[in-house]
């Protein structure tokens, strides 16, 4: 049963990430990939809530499944690498630092909300 919960949650989370990322990308032209940044920070906030307020099966569905598919460390790394490769080193450093810092803050905010 846990695998079904993770799989279903991951499917929905991944689709949500792609669609939301497309919408944000169309509307922004920032110094770094704001879509992935927003998705990862909002995912950290939601994970703080889910980790604090859910049962085991609900955490499996939402935490491991949905938020595992919704947030994306691999895209974050890919975009960071491309900023360095495109000689936008300062943008890459800002993106990496802010992502990690706001990810931690977001998780704490989620815990406080819950």
C-alpha positions as CSV (number, residue, x, y, z in Angstrom):
1,X,0.0,0.0,0.0
2,X,2.8,2.6,0.7
3,X,4.1,2.2,-2.8
4,X,0.7,3.0,-4.3
5,X,0.4,6.1,-2.1
6,X,3.9,7.3,-3.0
7,X,3.3,6.6,-6.7
8,X,-0.1,8.3,-6.9
9,X,1.2,11.3,-4.8
10,X,4.3,11.5,-6.9
11,X,2.3,11.5,-10.2
12,X,0.1,14.3,-9.1
13,X,3.0,16.3,-7.6
14,X,5.1,16.0,-10.7
15,X,2.3,17.1,-13.0
16,X,1.6,20.0,-10.6
17,X,5.3,21.0,-10.7
18,X,5.5,21.0,-14.5
19,X,2.3,22.9,-15.0
20,X,3.0,25.5,-12.3
21,X,6.6,25.9,-13.5
22,X,5.4,26.6,-17.1
23,X,3.0,29.3,-15.8
24,X,5.7,31.0,-13.7
25,X,8.3,30.8,-16.5
26,X,5.9,32.5,-18.9
27,X,5.3,35.4,-16.5
28,X,8.8,36.0,-15.2
29,X,12.2,37.0,-16.5
30,X,14.3,37.1,-13.3
31,X,18.0,36.7,-12.7
32,X,17.5,33.1,-11.8
33,X,14.9,30.3,-12.4
34,X,12.1,31.7,-10.2
35,X,9.7,28.8,-11.1
36,X,11.9,26.1,-9.5
37,X,12.7,28.5,-6.6
38,X,9.0,29.1,-5.9
39,X,8.1,25.4,-6.2
40,X,10.9,24.3,-3.9
41,X,10.2,26.9,-1.2
42,X,6.5,26.4,-1.3
43,X,7.2,22.6,-1.1
44,X,9.4,23.2,2.0
45,X,6.6,25.1,3.7
46,X,4.0,22.4,2.8
47,X,6.4,19.7,4.0
48,X,6.7,21.5,7.4
49,X,2.9,21.4,7.7
50,X,2.6,17.8,6.5
51,X,5.4,16.5,8.7
52,X,3.8,18.0,11.7
53,X,0.1,17.3,11.2
54,X,-0.4,14.0,9.4
55,X,-0.7,10.3,10.0
56,X,1.7,7.8,8.6
57,X,-0.3,7.0,5.5
58,X,-1.2,10.6,4.8
59,X,2.5,11.6,5.2
60,X,3.4,8.8,2.7
61,X,0.9,10.2,0.2
62,X,1.6,13.9,0.7
63,X,5.2,14.1,2.0
64,X,7.0,11.3,0.2
65,X,4.6,11.1,-2.8
66,X,3.2,14.5,-3.7
67,X,5.9,16.8,-2.3
68,X,8.6,14.4,-3.5
69,X,7.3,14.8,-7.0
70,X,6.4,18.4,-6.6
71,X,9.8,19.7,-5.4
72,X,12.9,19.1,-7.5
73,X,16.5,19.0,-6.4
74,X,17.7,17.7,-9.7
75,X,16.2,20.7,-11.6
76,X,17.7,23.0,-9.0
77,X,21.1,21.5,-9.6
78,X,20.7,21.6,-13.4
79,X,19.7,25.2,-13.4
80,X,22.4,26.2,-11.0
81,X,25.0,24.4,-13.2
82,X,23.7,26.2,-16.3
83,X,24.0,29.6,-14.6
84,X,27.6,28.9,-13.9
85,X,28.1,27.5,-17.4
86,X,26.5,30.6,-18.9
87,X,29.0,32.7,-17.0
88,X,26.3,34.1,-14.6
89,X,28.3,33.1,-11.5
90,X,26.8,35.7,-9.2
91,X,23.3,34.7,-10.2
92,X,24.1,31.1,-9.6
93,X,25.5,31.8,-6.1
94,X,22.5,34.0,-5.2
95,X,20.1,31.3,-6.4
96,X,21.8,28.5,-4.5
97,X,22.2,30.5,-1.2
98,X,18.6,31.8,-1.3
99,X,17.2,28.4,-2.2
100,X,18.8,26.7,0.7
101,X,18.2,29.5,3.1
102,X,14.5,30.0,2.2
103,X,14.0,26.3,2.0
104,X,15.0,26.0,5.7
105,X,13.0,29.0,6.7
106,X,10.0,27.7,4.7
107,X,10.1,24.4,6.5
108,X,10.2,26.2,9.9
109,X,7.3,28.4,8.8
110,X,5.3,25.3,7.8
111,X,5.9,23.7,11.2
112,X,4.8,26.9,12.9
113,X,1.7,27.1,10.7
114,X,0.8,23.5,11.7
